[in-house]
């Protein structure tokens, strides 16, 4: 496509693209924006190396001749990013059809960024949202991300750990993520450690000798209650040596009943501060159910279903063209039709305005076109139902997309991962409680600002007449 634009002589034409998505994941009513820091790192160093251009030059069409024009390949060697980029900061709650990022610049550059931006924002926003849901189900209990072994590749394991931490997790078992992103790391022994030794007591004792200041004993290899007794026996020896057991981990069985009995046994033995860690195919629904049934769990280790975003394979982000501009000309709006009117694209250069109470609590979001602005009082139109919501005059608001790049240069000072995590915590405290429910969540009020709705409707009508 980029070569096609080049040969068509439109390299100086500008375009506006948006990264957005049509549905919130996990049958929920919110999404956590995540991936901006990774995108900035990618965009800051965006270029084509000689090796990459040579590879592109080796590609052949179905006639055996070079696929890409040599003049285009020379263009790529010299290409430098000159786009303007605006995005919603990481840790912000976002909703279906809202742009996570807006890219404005030469059509070739905008087009070349598509796949990378979709890849970055799709996965990290999905996992940050899953992490947030799991942590909310845990109701303040620490959640450790345990998913590296089953994540989507090594890089997927790293980005999953990062996104899960922004989503609220207290730490990760991924040491490289700890080193690279500063995330607290935590882990225990595996069943293979217990099985290597002649018996469980010997396994615990050997581990205590090796790691006296890091003892969380995995107690369910053979019999969980007997494992707890063995953990208490070794913990008593540790205490005589001046060390304290951190706790025990339950990985299988009826973990509600086992945790209740484990708490009783630990307290009776004088280990009232020992933690009970639970792991084993957990997700937000299982955690919520176990807590409701009275489980005495202190820490949750969540792996596969968090790091892979189960049951959703992807957020389904899309990259849509909103407008084009010829040199010296006016912006011309573009729209993609669909048999389902709600899936028709949104034209223009888009921004999101969030209306809120004086204390910061969210009221509604309006997607608006930057050249048209927002009427006062604002009226928003639901994309699917076309129901209208009027926002009272003088309601406080904030616009969510902020400048990231101008003319290819970074103008945004990205927050630390801790700050993004705290930003999400504040966002959750300001959100309507109904949208955060695991079961039967209440939809958030979001729609197109009235003039944008009218523009979109007129473009849909005009496009259909031209069919």
C-alpha positions in Angstrom: 0.0 0.0 0.0 2.8 2.4 0.9 4.5 1.7 -2.5 1.1 2.2 -4.2 0.8 5.6 -2.6 4.3 6.5 -3.6 3.7 5.5 -7.2 0.4 7.4 -7.2 2.3 10.5 -6.4 0.5 11.3 -3.2 3.4 11.2 -0.7 2.6 14.8 0.3 -1.1 14.1 1.0 -2.0 14.0 4.7 -4.3 11.7 6.6 -6.0 11.2 10.0 -6.1 7.7 11.4 -7.5 6.5 14.8 -6.9 3.3 16.8 -10.2 2.3 18.4 -12.3 -0.8 19.2 -15.9 -1.7 18.9 -16.6 -3.8 22.1 -15.3 -3.8 25.6 -13.7 -7.2 26.4 -14.8 -10.0 28.8 -18.5 -9.0 28.5 -17.7 -6.0 30.6 -18.4 -2.3 30.3 -14.9 -0.7 30.5 -11.4 -1.1 29.1 -8.1 0.1 30.4 -5.9 2.0 27.9 -2.4 0.5 28.0 0.6 0.3 25.6 1.4 4.0 25.1 4.9 3.8 26.6 5.7 0.9 24.3 4.3 2.8 21.3 6.4 5.9 22.1 9.5 3.7 22.2 8.6 2.3 18.8 7.7 5.6 17.2 10.8 7.4 18.6 13.2 5.1 16.7 10.9 4.4 13.7 13.0 4.0 10.5 14.0 1.4 7.9 17.5 -0.1 8.1 19.5 -1.0 5.0 19.1 -4.7 5.8 15.3 -4.3 6.0 15.1 -2.3 2.7 17.3 -4.9 1.0 14.9 -7.6 2.2 11.9 -5.7 0.8 13.8 -5.4 -2.4 14.2 -9.1 -2.6 10.4 -9.7 -2.7 8.9 -10.8 -6.1 5.5 -10.5 -7.6 3.7 -13.4 -9.4 5.6 -12.6 -12.6 8.9 -13.1 -10.9 9.9 -9.5 -11.1 10.6 -7.1 -8.2 7.5 -6.4 -6.2 8.6 -2.9 -5.0 9.8 0.0 -7.1 13.5 0.8 -6.5 12.7 4.5 -6.2 10.3 3.6 -3.4 13.0 1.6 -1.6 15.3 4.6 -1.7 12.4 6.7 -0.3 12.2 4.2 2.6 15.9 4.5 3.3 15.5 8.3 3.9 12.1 8.1 5.6 11.9 10.0 9.0 8.7 10.2 11.0 7.0 13.6 10.8 3.6 12.7 12.2 1.6 14.4 14.9 0.4 11.8 17.5 -2.2 12.3 20.3 -3.2 9.5 22.7 -5.0 8.7 25.9 -2.6 8.2 28.8 -2.1 4.7 30.1 -4.3 3.7 33.0 -7.3 5.7 31.7 -10.7 4.0 31.5 -11.9 4.0 28.0 -15.0 2.7 26.2 -16.1 1.2 22.9 -15.6 3.5 19.8 -13.4 5.9 21.6 -10.0 6.6 19.9 -7.1 5.4 21.9 -4.6 7.2 19.6 -4.9 9.7 16.7 -2.2 9.8 14.0 -2.0 12.8 11.6 0.6 13.0 8.9 1.7 11.9 5.4 -0.5 9.1 4.2 2.5 6.7 3.7 3.8 7.2 7.3 0.3 6.8 8.8 -0.3 3.6 6.9 3.1 2.1 7.8 2.3 2.5 11.5 -0.9 0.6 11.4 0.1 -2.9 12.3 2.6 -2.0 15.0 0.1 0.3 16.8 -2.7 -2.2 16.7 -0.4 -5.0 18.0 0.8 -2.8 20.9 -2.5 -1.4 22.1 -4.6 -4.5 21.4 -2.7 -6.9 23.7 -1.7 -4.5 26.5 -5.1 -3.0 26.8 -6.7 -6.4 26.9 -4.4 -7.7 29.7 -4.5 -4.4 31.7 -8.3 -4.7 31.6 -8.2 -8.4 32.7 -5.8 -7.5 35.5 -8.1 -4.8 36.7 -11.0 -7.1 36.8 -9.1 -9.8 38.7 -7.8 -7.2 41.2 -11.3 -5.8 41.8 -12.6 -9.4 42.4 -9.8 -9.8 45.0 -11.0 -6.7 46.8 -7.7 -5.4 48.0 -5.9 -8.7 48.3 -2.5 -8.7 46.5 -2.6 -10.4 43.1 0.6 -11.8 41.6 0.8 -12.3 37.8 2.0 -16.0 37.3 1.4 -16.4 33.6 4.8 -16.4 31.8 4.9 -20.2 31.1 1.7 -20.0 29.1 1.8 -16.5 27.7 2.0 -15.7 24.0 5.7 -16.0 23.6 8.6 -14.4 25.5 7.7 -10.9 24.4 4.1 -11.6 25.2 5.1 -12.6 28.7 6.9 -9.4 29.2 4.2 -7.1 28.0 1.5 -9.1 29.9 3.4 -8.6 33.1 3.7 -4.9 32.5 0.1 -4.5 31.5 -1.1 -6.6 34.4 0.9 -4.4 36.8 -0.7 -1.3 35.5 -4.0 -3.1 35.8 -3.5 -3.4 39.5 -1.5 -6.6 40.1 1.0 -6.3 43.0 3.8 -8.2 41.3 5.0 -10.8 38.8 6.9 -14.1 38.7 8.7 -12.9 35.6 12.2 -11.8 36.7 12.9 -10.1 33.3 9.8 -8.0 33.7 10.9 -7.1 37.2 14.3 -6.0 35.9 13.1 -4.2 32.8 10.0 -2.4 34.3 10.8 -2.3 38.0 7.8 -4.5 38.9 8.1 -6.3 42.3 8.8 -10.0 41.8 7.6 -13.0 43.7 7.6 -16.8 43.4 7.6 -20.2 45.1 9.0 -23.7 44.5 7.2 -26.0 42.0 5.9 -29.5 42.5 9.0 -30.9 40.9 11.1 -29.6 43.9 8.9 -31.5 46.3 8.9 -34.6 44.1 12.7 -34.6 43.7 13.3 -35.4 47.4 12.4 -38.7 49.1 9.5 -37.0 51.1 7.8 -33.7 51.5 9.4 -32.9 54.9 12.8 -33.3 53.4 11.9 -31.1 50.5 10.6 -28.3 52.8 13.7 -28.6 55.0 16.1 -28.4 52.1 14.3 -25.4 50.7 14.4 -23.7 54.1 18.1 -24.3 54.3 18.6 -22.7 50.9 16.1 -19.8 51.2 15.4 -19.2 54.9 14.2 -15.7 54.2 11.8 -16.7 51.3 9.8 -19.7 52.4 6.4 -20.1 50.9 5.8 -23.9 51.0 3.7 -25.5 48.3 1.6 -27.9 50.3 -0.6 -29.8 47.8 1.8 -32.2 46.1 0.6 -35.2 48.1 -1.9 -34.2 50.7 -2.6 -30.5 51.5 -3.4 -30.9 55.2 -0.4 -33.1 55.8 1.6 -30.6 53.8 0.5 -27.7 56.1 1.6 -29.8 59.1 5.0 -30.3 57.5 5.2 -26.6 56.7 4.4 -25.7 60.3 7.1 -28.1 61.5 9.8 -26.6 59.3 8.5 -23.1 60.1 9.1 -23.8 63.8 12.7 -24.8 63.1 13.1 -21.6 61.0 11.7 -19.5 63.9 14.3 -21.0 66.3 17.0 -19.9 63.8 15.6 -16.3 63.7 13.6 -16.6 60.5 9.9 -16.5 59.7 8.0 -18.5 57.2 6.2 -16.3 54.7 3.3 -18.7 54.2 1.9 -21.7 52.3 0.5 -22.1 48.8 -2.6 -24.0 47.8 -2.7 -25.0 44.2 -5.5 -27.6 43.9 -8.4 -29.2 45.7 -11.2 -27.5 47.5 -9.2 -24.4 48.2 -12.0 -22.7 50.1 -12.2 -25.4 52.7 -8.5 -26.0 52.7 -7.8 -22.3 53.2 -10.1 -22.2 56.2 -8.5 -25.2 57.8 -5.0 -23.9 56.9 -5.8 -20.6 58.7 -7.0 -22.5 61.7 -3.9 -24.7 61.8 -1.4 -21.9 61.3 -3.0 -19.6 63.9 -3.2 -22.5 66.4 0.5 -23.1 65.8 1.4 -19.5 66.4 1.9 -18.4 62.8 -0.9 -15.8 62.7 1.1 -13.7 60.2 1.7 -16.5 57.8 0.1 -15.8 54.4 -2.1 -18.3 52.5 -1.4 -18.0 48.8 -3.8 -19.5 46.3 -3.1 -20.4 42.6 -4.3 -22.8 40.0 -6.4 -21.7 36.9 -7.9 -18.7 38.7 -9.8 -15.8 37.1 -12.0 -13.0 38.4 -15.1 -15.1 38.7 -13.5 -17.9 40.6 -11.8 -15.4 43.0 -15.1 -13.6 43.6 -16.9 -16.9 44.2 -14.2 -18.2 46.6 -14.2 -14.9 48.6 -18.0 -15.1 48.8 -17.8 -18.6 50.2 -15.4 -17.4 53.0 -12.0 -18.5 51.7 -9.1 -17.4 53.9 -6.8 -16.4 51.1 -4.3 -13.6 51.5 -2.6 -13.6 48.1 -3.8 -14.7 44.7 -1.4 -16.1 42.0 -3.2 -15.7 38.7 -1.5 -17.1 35.6 -2.9 -18.4 32.3 -6.3 -16.7 32.3 -4.7 -13.4 33.1 -1.6 -13.4 30.9 -3.5 -14.7 27.9 -6.6 -12.6 28.4 -9.0 -15.6 28.5 -11.7 -16.1 27.4 -11.1 -13.3 24.8 -8.3 -13.8 22.3 -8.0 -10.1 21.4 -9.5 -6.7 22.1 -10.3 -6.3 18.4 -8.7 -2.9 17.9 -9.0 -1.3 14.5 -7.2 1.5 12.6 -9.5 3.6 10.5 -9.0 6.5 8.2 -11.0 9.6 9.2 -10.0 12.3 6.8 -7.5 13.2 4.0 -6.0 16.6 2.9 -4.3 17.4 -0.3 -1.5 20.0 -0.2 -2.9 23.4 0.5 -6.5 22.0 0.6 -9.2 21.4 3.2 -9.7 18.3 5.1 -12.0 15.8 3.3 -13.9 13.4 5.5 -13.9 9.7 4.8 -16.2 6.9 6.0 -16.4 3.2 5.7 -19.9 1.7 5.3 -21.2 -1.5 6.9 -24.5 -3.4 6.6 -24.7 -2.7 10.3 -25.0 1.1 10.6 -23.4 1.0 14.1 -20.2 -0.5 12.5 -19.8 2.3 10.0 -16.6 4.2 10.8 -16.5 7.7 12.4 -15.3 10.5 10.1 -13.0 13.4 10.9 -10.2 14.1 13.4 -11.6 12.8 16.7 -11.2 13.7 20.4 -13.0 12.4 23.5 -14.5 14.8 26.1 -15.2 13.3 29.5 -17.8 15.2 31.6 -17.6 14.8 35.3 -18.9 16.0 38.6 -16.9 18.6 40.6 -15.4 15.7 42.7 -14.2 13.9 39.5 -16.9 11.3 39.2 -17.6 10.4 35.5 -21.0 11.4 34.0 -20.6 10.6 30.2 -18.2 10.8 27.3 -18.6 12.6 24.0 -16.7 11.8 20.9 -16.3 14.9 18.9 -14.7 16.2 15.7 -12.0 18.7 16.5 -12.9 21.2 13.8 -16.5 21.2 14.8 -16.0 21.4 18.5 -18.6 20.7 21.1 -21.9 22.6 21.4 -23.1 24.1 24.7 -25.0 22.4 26.2 -23.6 19.2 24.8 -25.9 16.5 23.4 -24.5 13.0 22.7 -26.1 10.4 20.5 -25.6 6.6 21.2 -24.0 5.0 18.1 -26.2 1.8 18.3 -29.5 3.0 19.7 -29.3 6.7 18.7 -30.7 7.5 22.1 -29.7 11.1 23.1 -28.2 12.3 26.4 -28.0 16.0 27.2 -25.2 17.3 29.4 -26.2 20.2 31.6 -24.5 23.6 30.8 -21.2 24.4 32.5 -20.5 20.8 33.4 -16.8 20.2 34.1 -14.9 18.2 31.6 -11.5 17.1 30.4 -10.3 16.1 26.9 -8.6 12.7 27.0 -6.3 12.6 24.0 -3.1 14.6 24.8 -0.2 15.5 22.5 2.5 12.8 22.3 4.5 13.7 19.1 4.6 16.9 17.1 6.2 16.7 13.6 7.8 13.4 14.6 9.3 14.7 17.9 8.3 13.6 21.4 6.6 16.3 23.4 5.1 14.1 26.1 6.9 13.2 29.3 5.6 9.7 30.0 4.7 8.9 33.6 6.4 6.0 35.5 4.7 2.6 35.5 3.8 3.3 39.2 2.1 6.6 38.2 0.1 4.9 35.5 -1.0 2.3 38.0 -2.1 5.0 40.4 -3.9 6.8 37.6 -6.0 3.7 37.0 -6.8 3.4 40.7 -8.1 7.0 40.7 -10.0 6.3 37.5 -11.7 3.4 39.0 -12.7 5.4 42.1 -14.3 8.0 39.8 -16.2 5.5 37.6 -19.9 4.8 38.1 -19.9 1.6 40.2 -22.3 -0.2 37.9 -19.9 -0.3 35.0 -17.3 -2.2 37.1 -19.6 -5.1 38.1 -18.5 -8.5 37.0 -22.1 -9.7 36.5 -24.6 -7.6 34.6 -22.5 -4.4 34.4 -24.3 -1.2 33.5 -23.3 0.5 30.2 -21.5 3.8 30.5 -23.1 6.8 28.7 -21.0 7.5 25.6 -21.9 8.8 22.2 -21.2 11.1 19.3 -21.5 14.8 19.9 -24.6 16.0 18.0 -22.8 17.7 15.1 -20.5 14.7 14.6 -23.5 12.4 14.6 -25.1 14.6 11.9 -21.9 14.7 9.8 -21.6 10.9 10.0 -25.2 10.4 9.1 -25.0 12.6 6.1 -21.8 10.9 4.8 -23.4 7.5 5.2 -26.4 8.7 3.3 -24.3 10.2 0.5 -22.1 7.1 0.2 -25.1 4.9 -0.1 -26.6 7.0 -2.8 -23.3 6.6 -4.8 -23.5 2.8 -4.7 
